[in-house]
């Protein structure tokens, strides 16, 4: 039992943050693939859906990749918000 009196195990990741301590991504966000060695590293796209969890607290996000004009699934931990300087 924890300090709140519940028997539920605590989630290792707060619900408002992703596993890597990054911001939570929502539908319509412009993102960049940020995984060294991945074939789509540094490609940009738009989040268009969610599809379950890759790991606890790390959802699969469906991303429309700009250059390919195709949709791919990426774990949220592999993505970051696109900054203006990334354009």
N, CA, C and O atoms as a Maestro MAE file, in Angstrom:
{
 s_m_m2io_version
 :::
 2.0.0
}

f_m_ct {
 s_m_title
 :::
 protein
 m_atom[348] {
  # First column is atom index #
  i_m_mmod_type
  r_m_x_coord
  r_m_y_coord
  r_m_z_coord
  i_m_residue_number
  s_m_chain_name
  s_m_pdb_residue_name
  s_m_pdb_atom_name
  i_m_atomic_number
  :::
  1 25 0.840 -1.167 0.000 1 A "UNK " " N  " 7
  2 3 0.000 0.000 0.000 1 A "UNK " " CA " 6
  3 2 0.895 1.244 0.000 1 A "UNK " " C  " 6
  4 15 1.852 1.318 0.771 1 A "UNK " " O  " 8
  5 25 0.591 2.209 -0.853 2 A "UNK " " N  " 7
  6 3 1.400 3.424 -0.914 2 A "UNK " " CA " 6
  7 2 0.824 4.499 0.000 2 A "UNK " " C  " 6
  8 15 -0.138 4.250 0.727 2 A "UNK " " O  " 8
  9 25 1.413 5.701 -0.034 3 A "UNK " " N  " 7
  10 3 1.002 6.786 0.857 3 A "UNK " " CA " 6
  11 2 -0.422 7.255 0.610 3 A "UNK " " C  " 6
  12 15 -1.041 7.853 1.490 3 A "UNK " " O  " 8
  13 25 -0.947 6.987 -0.585 4 A "UNK " " N  " 7
  14 3 -2.322 7.376 -0.900 4 A "UNK " " CA " 6
  15 2 -3.338 6.329 -0.474 4 A "UNK " " C  " 6
  16 15 -4.543 6.564 -0.565 4 A "UNK " " O  " 8
  17 25 -2.873 5.186 -0.013 5 A "UNK " " N  " 7
  18 3 -3.764 4.137 0.431 5 A "UNK " " CA " 6
  19 2 -4.224 3.196 -0.654 5 A "UNK " " C  " 6
  20 15 -5.147 2.413 -0.428 5 A "UNK " " O  " 8
  21 25 -3.613 3.240 -1.833 6 A "UNK " " N  " 7
  22 3 -4.021 2.327 -2.903 6 A "UNK " " CA " 6
  23 2 -2.980 1.226 -3.078 6 A "UNK " " C  " 6
  24 15 -1.803 1.400 -2.763 6 A "UNK " " O  " 8
  25 25 -3.447 0.093 -3.588 7 A "UNK " " N  " 7
  26 3 -2.560 -1.039 -3.825 7 A "UNK " " CA " 6
  27 2 -2.044 -1.092 -5.250 7 A "UNK " " C  " 6
  28 15 -1.282 -1.995 -5.595 7 A "UNK " " O  " 8
  29 25 -2.447 -0.134 -6.091 8 A "UNK " " N  " 7
  30 3 -2.032 -0.145 -7.485 8 A "UNK " " CA " 6
  31 2 -0.544 0.180 -7.595 8 A "UNK " " C  " 6
  32 15 -0.050 1.074 -6.908 8 A "UNK " " O  " 8
  33 25 0.179 -0.551 -8.467 9 A "UNK " " N  " 7
  34 3 1.592 -0.220 -8.657 9 A "UNK " " CA " 6
  35 2 1.718 1.121 -9.354 9 A "UNK " " C  " 6
  36 15 0.910 1.475 -10.212 9 A "UNK " " O  " 8
  37 25 2.742 1.853 -8.969 10 A "UNK " " N  " 7
  38 3 2.974 3.153 -9.594 10 A "UNK " " CA " 6
  39 2 3.547 2.964 -10.983 10 A "UNK " " C  " 6
  40 15 4.371 2.080 -11.216 10 A "UNK " " O  " 8
  41 25 3.102 3.801 -11.900 11 A "UNK " " N  " 7
  42 3 3.633 3.789 -13.257 11 A "UNK " " CA " 6
  43 2 5.050 4.326 -13.227 11 A "UNK " " C  " 6
  44 15 5.307 5.317 -12.543 11 A "UNK " " O  " 8
  45 25 5.987 3.704 -13.948 12 A "UNK " " N  " 7
  46 3 7.364 4.189 -13.949 12 A "UNK " " CA " 6
  47 2 7.505 5.531 -14.652 12 A "UNK " " C  " 6
  48 15 8.520 6.209 -14.491 12 A "UNK " " O  " 8
  49 25 6.500 5.923 -15.431 13 A "UNK " " N  " 7
  50 3 6.553 7.168 -16.195 13 A "UNK " " CA " 6
  51 2 5.347 8.011 -15.824 13 A "UNK " " C  " 6
  52 15 4.218 7.527 -15.902 13 A "UNK " " O  " 8
  53 25 5.556 9.280 -15.417 14 A "UNK " " N  " 7
  54 3 4.390 10.141 -15.171 14 A "UNK " " CA " 6
  55 2 3.527 10.232 -16.420 14 A "UNK " " C  " 6
  56 15 4.051 10.200 -17.533 14 A "UNK " " O  " 8
  57 25 2.222 10.345 -16.256 15 A "UNK " " N  " 7
  58 3 1.309 10.303 -17.399 15 A "UNK " " CA " 6
  59 2 1.465 11.492 -18.340 15 A "UNK " " C  " 6
  60 15 1.054 11.409 -19.498 15 A "UNK " " O  " 8
  61 25 2.052 12.605 -17.871 16 A "UNK " " N  " 7
  62 3 2.170 13.779 -18.729 16 A "UNK " " CA " 6
  63 2 3.508 13.872 -19.439 16 A "UNK " " C  " 6
  64 15 3.776 14.867 -20.112 16 A "UNK " " O  " 8
  65 25 4.348 12.867 -19.307 17 A "UNK " " N  " 7
  66 3 5.647 12.880 -19.970 17 A "UNK " " CA " 6
  67 2 5.885 11.554 -20.673 17 A "UNK " " C  " 6
  68 15 5.333 10.524 -20.288 17 A "UNK " " O  " 8
  69 25 6.708 11.592 -21.699 18 A "UNK " " N  " 7
  70 3 7.093 10.367 -22.378 18 A "UNK " " CA " 6
  71 2 8.276 9.753 -21.642 18 A "UNK " " C  " 6
  72 15 8.842 10.408 -20.767 18 A "UNK " " O  " 8
  73 25 8.674 8.513 -21.962 19 A "UNK " " N  " 7
  74 3 9.750 7.833 -21.257 19 A "UNK " " CA " 6
  75 2 11.080 8.574 -21.283 19 A "UNK " " C  " 6
  76 15 11.843 8.498 -20.320 19 A "UNK " " O  " 8
  77 25 11.365 9.273 -22.339 20 A "UNK " " N  " 7
  78 3 12.650 9.956 -22.432 20 A "UNK " " CA " 6
  79 2 12.614 11.326 -21.772 20 A "UNK " " C  " 6
  80 15 13.549 12.110 -21.938 20 A "UNK " " O  " 8
  81 25 11.551 11.634 -21.025 21 A "UNK " " N  " 7
  82 3 11.428 12.932 -20.392 21 A "UNK " " CA " 6
  83 2 11.030 14.016 -21.369 21 A "UNK " " C  " 6
  84 15 11.148 15.204 -21.069 21 A "UNK " " O  " 8
  85 25 10.565 13.617 -22.527 22 A "UNK " " N  " 7
  86 3 10.147 14.569 -23.556 22 A "UNK " " CA " 6
  87 2 8.686 14.902 -23.371 22 A "UNK " " C  " 6
  88 15 7.974 14.246 -22.611 22 A "UNK " " O  " 8
  89 25 8.244 15.938 -24.079 23 A "UNK " " N  " 7
  90 3 6.855 16.360 -23.999 23 A "UNK " " CA " 6
  91 2 5.945 15.316 -24.643 23 A "UNK " " C  " 6
  92 15 6.359 14.561 -25.523 23 A "UNK " " O  " 8
  93 25 4.709 15.294 -24.184 24 A "UNK " " N  " 7
  94 3 3.709 14.390 -24.756 24 A "UNK " " CA " 6
  95 2 3.292 14.928 -26.120 24 A "UNK " " C  " 6
  96 15 3.013 16.119 -26.256 24 A "UNK " " O  " 8
  97 25 3.248 14.078 -27.112 25 A "UNK " " N  " 7
  98 3 2.894 14.484 -28.471 25 A "UNK " " CA " 6
  99 2 1.412 14.211 -28.716 25 A "UNK " " C  " 6
  100 15 0.885 13.178 -28.303 25 A "UNK " " O  " 8
  101 25 0.748 15.146 -29.392 26 A "UNK " " N  " 7
  102 3 -0.675 15.023 -29.678 26 A "UNK " " CA " 6
  103 2 -0.908 14.962 -31.179 26 A "UNK " " C  " 6
  104 15 -0.005 15.223 -31.974 26 A "UNK " " O  " 8
  105 25 -2.134 14.614 -31.552 27 A "UNK " " N  " 7
  106 3 -2.505 14.573 -32.963 27 A "UNK " " CA " 6
  107 2 -2.310 15.947 -33.589 27 A "UNK " " C  " 6
  108 15 -2.672 16.964 -32.996 27 A "UNK " " O  " 8
  109 25 -1.742 15.975 -34.784 28 A "UNK " " N  " 7
  110 3 -1.515 17.218 -35.498 28 A "UNK " " CA " 6
  111 2 -0.160 17.845 -35.241 28 A "UNK " " C  " 6
  112 15 0.215 18.787 -35.939 28 A "UNK " " O  " 8
  113 25 0.594 17.350 -34.255 29 A "UNK " " N  " 7
  114 3 1.922 17.910 -33.976 29 A "UNK " " CA " 6
  115 2 2.888 17.592 -35.111 29 A "UNK " " C  " 6
  116 15 2.868 16.492 -35.663 29 A "UNK " " O  " 8
  117 25 3.727 18.554 -35.452 30 A "UNK " " N  " 7
  118 3 4.801 18.319 -36.415 30 A "UNK " " CA " 6
  119 2 5.989 17.779 -35.632 30 A "UNK " " C  " 6
  120 15 6.411 18.365 -34.635 30 A "UNK " " O  " 8
  121 25 6.525 16.646 -36.102 31 A "UNK " " N  " 7
  122 3 7.576 15.953 -35.365 31 A "UNK " " CA " 6
  123 2 8.773 15.643 -36.257 31 A "UNK " " C  " 6
  124 15 8.694 15.711 -37.484 31 A "UNK " " O  " 8
  125 25 9.882 15.301 -35.605 32 A "UNK " " N  " 7
  126 3 11.104 14.876 -36.280 32 A "UNK " " CA " 6
  127 2 11.486 13.524 -35.697 32 A "UNK " " C  " 6
  128 15 11.433 13.338 -34.481 32 A "UNK " " O  " 8
  129 25 11.873 12.573 -36.552 33 A "UNK " " N  " 7
  130 3 12.385 11.293 -36.075 33 A "UNK " " CA " 6
  131 2 13.774 11.569 -35.505 33 A "UNK " " C  " 6
  132 15 14.642 12.105 -36.194 33 A "UNK " " O  " 8
  133 25 13.972 11.199 -34.250 34 A "UNK " " N  " 7
  134 3 15.202 11.534 -33.531 34 A "UNK " " CA " 6
  135 2 15.815 10.263 -32.953 34 A "UNK " " C  " 6
  136 15 15.918 10.116 -31.735 34 A "UNK " " O  " 8
  137 25 16.220 9.352 -33.822 35 A "UNK " " N  " 7
  138 3 16.822 8.088 -33.391 35 A "UNK " " CA " 6
  139 2 18.044 7.809 -34.263 35 A "UNK " " C  " 6
  140 15 17.913 7.444 -35.431 35 A "UNK " " O  " 8
  141 25 19.211 7.981 -33.697 36 A "UNK " " N  " 7
  142 3 20.453 7.763 -34.439 36 A "UNK " " CA " 6
  143 2 20.473 6.353 -35.023 36 A "UNK " " C  " 6
  144 15 20.183 5.380 -34.328 36 A "UNK " " O  " 8
  145 25 20.816 6.255 -36.296 37 A "UNK " " N  " 7
  146 3 20.896 4.963 -36.964 37 A "UNK " " CA " 6
  147 2 19.601 4.503 -37.623 37 A "UNK " " C  " 6
  148 15 19.611 3.539 -38.388 37 A "UNK " " O  " 8
  149 25 18.495 5.171 -37.341 38 A "UNK " " N  " 7
  150 3 17.223 4.785 -37.954 38 A "UNK " " CA " 6
  151 2 17.194 5.302 -39.394 38 A "UNK " " C  " 6
  152 15 17.660 6.413 -39.646 38 A "UNK " " O  " 8
  153 25 16.662 4.531 -40.343 39 A "UNK " " N  " 7
  154 3 16.645 4.980 -41.745 39 A "UNK " " CA " 6
  155 2 15.895 6.291 -41.970 39 A "UNK " " C  " 6
  156 15 16.171 6.997 -42.940 39 A "UNK " " O  " 8
  157 25 14.952 6.627 -41.090 40 A "UNK " " N  " 7
  158 3 14.201 7.872 -41.235 40 A "UNK " " CA " 6
  159 2 14.667 8.952 -40.255 40 A "UNK " " C  " 6
  160 15 13.935 9.910 -40.009 40 A "UNK " " O  " 8
  161 25 15.857 8.814 -39.700 41 A "UNK " " N  " 7
  162 3 16.391 9.820 -38.780 41 A "UNK " " CA " 6
  163 2 16.394 11.194 -39.455 41 A "UNK " " C  " 6
  164 15 16.798 11.328 -40.609 41 A "UNK " " O  " 8
  165 25 15.941 12.203 -38.725 42 A "UNK " " N  " 7
  166 3 15.866 13.606 -39.166 42 A "UNK " " CA " 6
  167 2 14.752 13.874 -40.177 42 A "UNK " " C  " 6
  168 15 14.645 14.999 -40.665 42 A "UNK " " O  " 8
  169 25 13.923 12.893 -40.509 43 A "UNK " " N  " 7
  170 3 12.768 13.143 -41.384 43 A "UNK " " CA " 6
  171 2 11.661 13.771 -40.564 43 A "UNK " " C  " 6
  172 15 11.516 13.487 -39.375 43 A "UNK " " O  " 8
  173 25 10.885 14.624 -41.204 44 A "UNK " " N  " 7
  174 3 9.793 15.303 -40.518 44 A "UNK " " CA " 6
  175 2 8.457 14.718 -40.940 44 A "UNK " " C  " 6
  176 15 8.337 14.091 -41.993 44 A "UNK " " O  " 8
  177 25 7.463 14.933 -40.104 45 A "UNK " " N  " 7
  178 3 6.129 14.464 -40.416 45 A "UNK " " CA " 6
  179 2 5.111 15.015 -39.445 45 A "UNK " " C  " 6
  180 15 5.418 15.859 -38.603 45 A "UNK " " O  " 8
  181 25 3.889 14.520 -39.579 46 A "UNK " " N  " 7
  182 3 2.779 14.984 -38.751 46 A "UNK " " CA " 6
  183 2 2.131 13.783 -38.074 46 A "UNK " " C  " 6
  184 15 1.867 12.769 -38.721 46 A "UNK " " O  " 8
  185 25 1.873 13.895 -36.767 47 A "UNK " " N  " 7
  186 3 1.206 12.828 -36.023 47 A "UNK " " CA " 6
  187 2 -0.261 12.793 -36.448 47 A "UNK " " C  " 6
  188 15 -0.974 13.791 -36.339 47 A "UNK " " O  " 8
  189 25 -0.704 11.627 -36.936 48 A "UNK " " N  " 7
  190 3 -2.089 11.504 -37.397 48 A "UNK " " CA " 6
  191 2 -2.861 10.411 -36.662 48 A "UNK " " C  " 6
  192 15 -4.044 10.209 -36.935 48 A "UNK " " O  " 8
  193 25 -2.207 9.696 -35.727 49 A "UNK " " N  " 7
  194 3 -2.933 8.673 -34.982 49 A "UNK " " CA " 6
  195 2 -2.099 8.037 -33.897 49 A "UNK " " C  " 6
  196 15 -0.881 8.206 -33.838 49 A "UNK " " O  " 8
  197 25 -2.786 7.296 -33.034 50 A "UNK " " N  " 7
  198 3 -2.146 6.514 -31.964 50 A "UNK " " CA " 6
  199 2 -2.566 5.060 -32.136 50 A "UNK " " C  " 6
  200 15 -3.701 4.784 -32.527 50 A "UNK " " O  " 8
  201 25 -1.671 4.139 -31.850 51 A "UNK " " N  " 7
  202 3 -1.966 2.721 -32.067 51 A "UNK " " CA " 6
  203 2 -1.372 1.855 -30.956 51 A "UNK " " C  " 6
  204 15 -0.418 1.118 -31.205 51 A "UNK " " O  " 8
  205 25 -1.905 1.924 -29.754 52 A "UNK " " N  " 7
  206 3 -1.452 1.063 -28.673 52 A "UNK " " CA " 6
  207 2 -0.133 1.519 -28.085 52 A "UNK " " C  " 6
  208 15 0.299 2.651 -28.304 52 A "UNK " " O  " 8
  209 25 0.510 0.622 -27.326 53 A "UNK " " N  " 7
  210 3 1.745 0.985 -26.649 53 A "UNK " " CA " 6
  211 2 2.906 0.109 -27.081 53 A "UNK " " C  " 6
  212 15 2.771 -1.109 -27.197 53 A "UNK " " O  " 8
  213 25 4.054 0.743 -27.319 54 A "UNK " " N  " 7
  214 3 5.311 0.064 -27.614 54 A "UNK " " CA " 6
  215 2 5.871 -0.502 -26.315 54 A "UNK " " C  " 6
  216 15 6.339 -1.640 -26.270 54 A "UNK " " O  " 8
  217 25 5.818 0.299 -25.270 55 A "UNK " " N  " 7
  218 3 6.222 -0.063 -23.915 55 A "UNK " " CA " 6
  219 2 5.295 0.714 -22.982 55 A "UNK " " C  " 6
  220 15 4.637 1.655 -23.427 55 A "UNK " " O  " 8
  221 25 5.225 0.350 -21.706 56 A "UNK " " N  " 7
  222 3 4.351 1.112 -20.804 56 A "UNK " " CA " 6
  223 2 4.687 2.611 -20.828 56 A "UNK " " C  " 6
  224 15 5.820 3.008 -20.555 56 A "UNK " " O  " 8
  225 25 3.696 3.419 -21.156 57 A "UNK " " N  " 7
  226 3 3.882 4.865 -21.210 57 A "UNK " " CA " 6
  227 2 4.529 5.379 -22.481 57 A "UNK " " C  " 6
  228 15 4.820 6.570 -22.588 57 A "UNK " " O  " 8
  229 25 4.763 4.490 -23.457 58 A "UNK " " N  " 7
  230 3 5.409 4.882 -24.718 58 A "UNK " " CA " 6
  231 2 4.551 4.416 -25.893 58 A "UNK " " C  " 6
  232 15 4.774 3.331 -26.429 58 A "UNK " " O  " 8
  233 25 3.562 5.235 -26.301 59 A "UNK " " N  " 7
  234 3 2.626 4.791 -27.332 59 A "UNK " " CA " 6
  235 2 3.226 4.786 -28.740 59 A "UNK " " C  " 6
  236 15 4.146 5.545 -29.046 59 A "UNK " " O  " 8
  237 25 2.681 3.913 -29.582 60 A "UNK " " N  " 7
  238 3 2.980 3.965 -31.013 60 A "UNK " " CA " 6
  239 2 2.241 5.167 -31.580 60 A "UNK " " C  " 6
  240 15 1.066 5.367 -31.275 60 A "UNK " " O  " 8
  241 25 2.905 5.964 -32.395 61 A "UNK " " N  " 7
  242 3 2.263 7.096 -33.062 61 A "UNK " " CA " 6
  243 2 2.338 6.889 -34.565 61 A "UNK " " C  " 6
  244 15 3.391 6.546 -35.103 61 A "UNK " " O  " 8
  245 25 1.215 7.100 -35.238 62 A "UNK " " N  " 7
  246 3 1.195 7.017 -36.690 62 A "UNK " " CA " 6
  247 2 1.592 8.388 -37.229 62 A "UNK " " C  " 6
  248 15 0.964 9.397 -36.909 62 A "UNK " " O  " 8
  249 25 2.645 8.413 -38.052 63 A "UNK " " N  " 7
  250 3 3.197 9.667 -38.557 63 A "UNK " " CA " 6
  251 2 3.157 9.651 -40.082 63 A "UNK " " C  " 6
  252 15 3.601 8.695 -40.717 63 A "UNK " " O  " 8
  253 25 2.619 10.721 -40.659 64 A "UNK " " N  " 7
  254 3 2.653 10.923 -42.105 64 A "UNK " " CA " 6
  255 2 3.987 11.601 -42.411 64 A "UNK " " C  " 6
  256 15 4.165 12.785 -42.123 64 A "UNK " " O  " 8
  257 25 4.929 10.848 -42.998 65 A "UNK " " N  " 7
  258 3 6.274 11.360 -43.280 65 A "UNK " " CA " 6
  259 2 6.215 12.202 -44.554 65 A "UNK " " C  " 6
  260 15 5.740 11.748 -45.595 65 A "UNK " " O  " 8
  261 25 6.710 13.446 -44.448 66 A "UNK " " N  " 7
  262 3 6.585 14.425 -45.534 66 A "UNK " " CA " 6
  263 2 7.179 13.955 -46.856 66 A "UNK " " C  " 6
  264 15 6.480 13.940 -47.869 66 A "UNK " " O  " 8
  265 25 8.447 13.572 -46.868 67 A "UNK " " N  " 7
  266 3 9.109 13.241 -48.132 67 A "UNK " " CA " 6
  267 2 8.567 11.967 -48.770 67 A "UNK " " C  " 6
  268 15 8.546 11.848 -49.995 67 A "UNK " " O  " 8
  269 25 8.138 11.032 -47.965 68 A "UNK " " N  " 7
  270 3 7.632 9.755 -48.485 68 A "UNK " " CA " 6
  271 2 6.145 9.829 -48.840 68 A "UNK " " C  " 6
  272 15 5.665 9.067 -49.679 68 A "UNK " " O  " 8
  273 25 5.408 10.765 -48.191 69 A "UNK " " N  " 7
  274 3 3.956 10.849 -48.324 69 A "UNK " " CA " 6
  275 2 3.305 9.501 -47.997 69 A "UNK " " C  " 6
  276 15 2.344 9.073 -48.637 69 A "UNK " " O  " 8
  277 25 3.871 8.853 -46.975 70 A "UNK " " N  " 7
  278 3 3.347 7.578 -46.482 70 A "UNK " " CA " 6
  279 2 3.284 7.630 -44.973 70 A "UNK " " C  " 6
  280 15 3.957 8.449 -44.347 70 A "UNK " " O  " 8
  281 25 2.478 6.758 -44.380 71 A "UNK " " N  " 7
  282 3 2.336 6.689 -42.929 71 A "UNK " " CA " 6
  283 2 3.214 5.580 -42.371 71 A "UNK " " C  " 6
  284 15 3.317 4.500 -42.954 71 A "UNK " " O  " 8
  285 25 3.835 5.854 -41.252 72 A "UNK " " N  " 7
  286 3 4.659 4.877 -40.549 72 A "UNK " " CA " 6
  287 2 4.353 4.955 -39.067 72 A "UNK " " C  " 6
  288 15 3.945 6.002 -38.565 72 A "UNK " " O  " 8
  289 25 4.553 3.838 -38.361 73 A "UNK " " N  " 7
  290 3 4.403 3.816 -36.913 73 A "UNK " " CA " 6
  291 2 5.770 3.985 -36.259 73 A "UNK " " C  " 6
  292 15 6.734 3.311 -36.622 73 A "UNK " " O  " 8
  293 25 5.838 4.891 -35.294 74 A "UNK " " N  " 7
  294 3 7.055 5.122 -34.521 74 A "UNK " " CA " 6
  295 2 6.683 5.155 -33.048 74 A "UNK " " C  " 6
  296 15 5.620 5.669 -32.703 74 A "UNK " " O  " 8
  297 25 7.536 4.615 -32.157 75 A "UNK " " N  " 7
  298 3 7.301 4.829 -30.726 75 A "UNK " " CA " 6
  299 2 7.503 6.319 -30.416 75 A "UNK " " C  " 6
  300 15 8.357 6.968 -31.020 75 A "UNK " " O  " 8
  301 25 6.735 6.846 -29.493 76 A "UNK " " N  " 7
  302 3 6.846 8.259 -29.141 76 A "UNK " " CA " 6
  303 2 8.262 8.609 -28.690 76 A "UNK " " C  " 6
  304 15 8.717 9.734 -28.895 76 A "UNK " " O  " 8
  305 25 8.960 7.657 -28.080 77 A "UNK " " N  " 7
  306 3 10.316 7.918 -27.588 77 A "UNK " " CA " 6
  307 2 11.308 8.186 -28.727 77 A "UNK " " C  " 6
  308 15 12.398 8.701 -28.477 77 A "UNK " " O  " 8
  309 25 10.951 7.848 -29.965 78 A "UNK " " N  " 7
  310 3 11.831 8.099 -31.115 78 A "UNK " " CA " 6
  311 2 11.546 9.436 -31.784 78 A "UNK " " C  " 6
  312 15 12.220 9.797 -32.748 78 A "UNK " " O  " 8
  313 25 10.555 10.180 -31.288 79 A "UNK " " N  " 7
  314 3 10.138 11.415 -31.940 79 A "UNK " " CA " 6
  315 2 10.350 12.610 -31.018 79 A "UNK " " C  " 6
  316 15 10.377 12.479 -29.794 79 A "UNK " " O  " 8
  317 25 10.498 13.774 -31.636 80 A "UNK " " N  " 7
  318 3 10.515 15.031 -30.883 80 A "UNK " " CA " 6
  319 2 9.747 16.071 -31.685 80 A "UNK " " C  " 6
  320 15 9.594 15.947 -32.900 80 A "UNK " " O  " 8
  321 25 9.263 17.103 -30.988 81 A "UNK " " N  " 7
  322 3 8.557 18.177 -31.670 81 A "UNK " " CA " 6
  323 2 9.500 18.892 -32.620 81 A "UNK " " C  " 6
  324 15 10.679 19.074 -32.318 81 A "UNK " " O  " 8
  325 25 8.981 19.294 -33.759 82 A "UNK " " N  " 7
  326 3 9.772 20.029 -34.742 82 A "UNK " " CA " 6
  327 2 9.873 21.488 -34.314 82 A "UNK " " C  " 6
  328 15 8.858 22.119 -34.016 82 A "UNK " " O  " 8
  329 25 11.091 22.029 -34.282 83 A "UNK " " N  " 7
  330 3 11.319 23.435 -33.963 83 A "UNK " " CA " 6
  331 2 11.356 24.230 -35.254 83 A "UNK " " C  " 6
  332 15 11.508 23.662 -36.335 83 A "UNK " " O  " 8
  333 25 11.221 25.523 -35.144 84 A "UNK " " N  " 7
  334 3 11.289 26.368 -36.330 84 A "UNK " " CA " 6
  335 2 12.631 26.278 -37.001 84 A "UNK " " C  " 6
  336 15 12.707 26.369 -38.227 84 A "UNK " " O  " 8
  337 25 13.698 26.102 -36.244 85 A "UNK " " N  " 7
  338 3 15.027 26.016 -36.847 85 A "UNK " " CA " 6
  339 2 15.240 24.708 -37.613 85 A "UNK " " C  " 6
  340 15 16.183 24.604 -38.397 85 A "UNK " " O  " 8
  341 25 14.355 23.687 -37.393 86 A "UNK " " N  " 7
  342 3 14.449 22.421 -38.109 86 A "UNK " " CA " 6
  343 2 13.952 22.515 -39.541 86 A "UNK " " C  " 6
  344 15 14.242 21.635 -40.351 86 A "UNK " " O  " 8
  345 25 13.216 23.555 -39.867 87 A "UNK " " N  " 7
  346 3 12.616 23.688 -41.200 87 A "UNK " " CA " 6
  347 2 13.646 23.817 -42.275 87 A "UNK " " C  " 6
  348 15 13.300 23.937 -43.450 87 A "UNK " " O  " 8
  :::
 }
 m_bond[347] {
  # First column is bond index #
  i_m_from
  i_m_to
  i_m_order
  :::
  1 1 2 1
  2 2 3 1
  3 3 4 2
  4 3 5 1
  5 5 6 1
  6 6 7 1
  7 7 8 2
  8 7 9 1
  9 9 10 1
  10 10 11 1
  11 11 12 2
  12 11 13 1
  13 13 14 1
  14 14 15 1
  15 15 16 2
  16 15 17 1
  17 17 18 1
  18 18 19 1
  19 19 20 2
  20 19 21 1
  21 21 22 1
  22 22 23 1
  23 23 24 2
  24 23 25 1
  25 25 26 1
  26 26 27 1
  27 27 28 2
  28 27 29 1
  29 29 30 1
  30 30 31 1
  31 31 32 2
  32 31 33 1
  33 33 34 1
  34 34 35 1
  35 35 36 2
  36 35 37 1
  37 37 38 1
  38 38 39 1
  39 39 40 2
  40 39 41 1
  41 41 42 1
  42 42 43 1
  43 43 44 2
  44 43 45 1
  45 45 46 1
  46 46 47 1
  47 47 48 2
  48 47 49 1
  49 49 50 1
  50 50 51 1
  51 51 52 2
  52 51 53 1
  53 53 54 1
  54 54 55 1
  55 55 56 2
  56 55 57 1
  57 57 58 1
  58 58 59 1
  59 59 60 2
  60 59 61 1
  61 61 62 1
  62 62 63 1
  63 63 64 2
  64 63 65 1
  65 65 66 1
  66 66 67 1
  67 67 68 2
  68 67 69 1
  69 69 70 1
  70 70 71 1
  71 71 72 2
  72 71 73 1
  73 73 74 1
  74 74 75 1
  75 75 76 2
  76 75 77 1
  77 77 78 1
  78 78 79 1
  79 79 80 2
  80 79 81 1
  81 81 82 1
  82 82 83 1
  83 83 84 2
  84 83 85 1
  85 85 86 1
  86 86 87 1
  87 87 88 2
  88 87 89 1
  89 89 90 1
  90 90 91 1
  91 91 92 2
  92 91 93 1
  93 93 94 1
  94 94 95 1
  95 95 96 2
  96 95 97 1
  97 97 98 1
  98 98 99 1
  99 99 100 2
  100 99 101 1
  101 101 102 1
  102 102 103 1
  103 103 104 2
  104 103 105 1
  105 105 106 1
  106 106 107 1
  107 107 108 2
  108 107 109 1
  109 109 110 1
  110 110 111 1
  111 111 112 2
  112 111 113 1
  113 113 114 1
  114 114 115 1
  115 115 116 2
  116 115 117 1
  117 117 118 1
  118 118 119 1
  119 119 120 2
  120 119 121 1
  121 121 122 1
  122 122 123 1
  123 123 124 2
  124 123 125 1
  125 125 126 1
  126 126 127 1
  127 127 128 2
  128 127 129 1
  129 129 130 1
  130 130 131 1
  131 131 132 2
  132 131 133 1
  133 133 134 1
  134 134 135 1
  135 135 136 2
  136 135 137 1
  137 137 138 1
  138 138 139 1
  139 139 140 2
  140 139 141 1
  141 141 142 1
  142 142 143 1
  143 143 144 2
  144 143 145 1
  145 145 146 1
  146 146 147 1
  147 147 148 2
  148 147 149 1
  149 149 150 1
  150 150 151 1
  151 151 152 2
  152 151 153 1
  153 153 154 1
  154 154 155 1
  155 155 156 2
  156 155 157 1
  157 157 158 1
  158 158 159 1
  159 159 160 2
  160 159 161 1
  161 161 162 1
  162 162 163 1
  163 163 164 2
  164 163 165 1
  165 165 166 1
  166 166 167 1
  167 167 168 2
  168 167 169 1
  169 169 170 1
  170 170 171 1
  171 171 172 2
  172 171 173 1
  173 173 174 1
  174 174 175 1
  175 175 176 2
  176 175 177 1
  177 177 178 1
  178 178 179 1
  179 179 180 2
  180 179 181 1
  181 181 182 1
  182 182 183 1
  183 183 184 2
  184 183 185 1
  185 185 186 1
  186 186 187 1
  187 187 188 2
  188 187 189 1
  189 189 190 1
  190 190 191 1
  191 191 192 2
  192 191 193 1
  193 193 194 1
  194 194 195 1
  195 195 196 2
  196 195 197 1
  197 197 198 1
  198 198 199 1
  199 199 200 2
  200 199 201 1
  201 201 202 1
  202 202 203 1
  203 203 204 2
  204 203 205 1
  205 205 206 1
  206 206 207 1
  207 207 208 2
  208 207 209 1
  209 209 210 1
  210 210 211 1
  211 211 212 2
  212 211 213 1
  213 213 214 1
  214 214 215 1
  215 215 216 2
  216 215 217 1
  217 217 218 1
  218 218 219 1
  219 219 220 2
  220 219 221 1
  221 221 222 1
  222 222 223 1
  223 223 224 2
  224 223 225 1
  225 225 226 1
  226 226 227 1
  227 227 228 2
  228 227 229 1
  229 229 230 1
  230 230 231 1
  231 231 232 2
  232 231 233 1
  233 233 234 1
  234 234 235 1
  235 235 236 2
  236 235 237 1
  237 237 238 1
  238 238 239 1
  239 239 240 2
  240 239 241 1
  241 241 242 1
  242 242 243 1
  243 243 244 2
  244 243 245 1
  245 245 246 1
  246 246 247 1
  247 247 248 2
  248 247 249 1
  249 249 250 1
  250 250 251 1
  251 251 252 2
  252 251 253 1
  253 253 254 1
  254 254 255 1
  255 255 256 2
  256 255 257 1
  257 257 258 1
  258 258 259 1
  259 259 260 2
  260 259 261 1
  261 261 262 1
  262 262 263 1
  263 263 264 2
  264 263 265 1
  265 265 266 1
  266 266 267 1
  267 267 268 2
  268 267 269 1
  269 269 270 1
  270 270 271 1
  271 271 272 2
  272 271 273 1
  273 273 274 1
  274 274 275 1
  275 275 276 2
  276 275 277 1
  277 277 278 1
  278 278 279 1
  279 279 280 2
  280 279 281 1
  281 281 282 1
  282 282 283 1
  283 283 284 2
  284 283 285 1
  285 285 286 1
  286 286 287 1
  287 287 288 2
  288 287 289 1
  289 289 290 1
  290 290 291 1
  291 291 292 2
  292 291 293 1
  293 293 294 1
  294 294 295 1
  295 295 296 2
  296 295 297 1
  297 297 298 1
  298 298 299 1
  299 299 300 2
  300 299 301 1
  301 301 302 1
  302 302 303 1
  303 303 304 2
  304 303 305 1
  305 305 306 1
  306 306 307 1
  307 307 308 2
  308 307 309 1
  309 309 310 1
  310 310 311 1
  311 311 312 2
  312 311 313 1
  313 313 314 1
  314 314 315 1
  315 315 316 2
  316 315 317 1
  317 317 318 1
  318 318 319 1
  319 319 320 2
  320 319 321 1
  321 321 322 1
  322 322 323 1
  323 323 324 2
  324 323 325 1
  325 325 326 1
  326 326 327 1
  327 327 328 2
  328 327 329 1
  329 329 330 1
  330 330 331 1
  331 331 332 2
  332 331 333 1
  333 333 334 1
  334 334 335 1
  335 335 336 2
  336 335 337 1
  337 337 338 1
  338 338 339 1
  339 339 340 2
  340 339 341 1
  341 341 342 1
  342 342 343 1
  343 343 344 2
  344 343 345 1
  345 345 346 1
  346 346 347 1
  347 347 348 2
  :::
 }
}
